[in-house]
Amino acid sequence: MNRAAHTNLVFNALTSDLSGKLKEGMVIALEPKCIFPGQGVVGLEDDYLVTSSGLERLTLTNQTIMTIE
């Protein structure tokens, strides 16, 4: 799948009631949250720029999964 097709797939997966398409130059934030009852919440946020070839990740943080005990 090319990146441009992936851009439309990502947008359609986010909401079913928003019409329109992502356009070059738009910026979106994906902010999934994981809730652990009695322990807390982990929130992640990544910002992406929509380009003619797909999404470009703008967030500079490392995406390595870490275990914190």
MOPESUL-V233965 format. One record per helix or strand of 3 or more residues. SS is the DSSP state (h for helix, s for strand). FROM is the first residue (numbers start at 1). LEN is the number of residues. Records with the same first field share a line. If there is no record, write none. Layout:
SS->FROM-LEN  FROM-LEN
//
This chain:
h->3-12
s->27-4  33-4  40-4  46-6  54-4
//
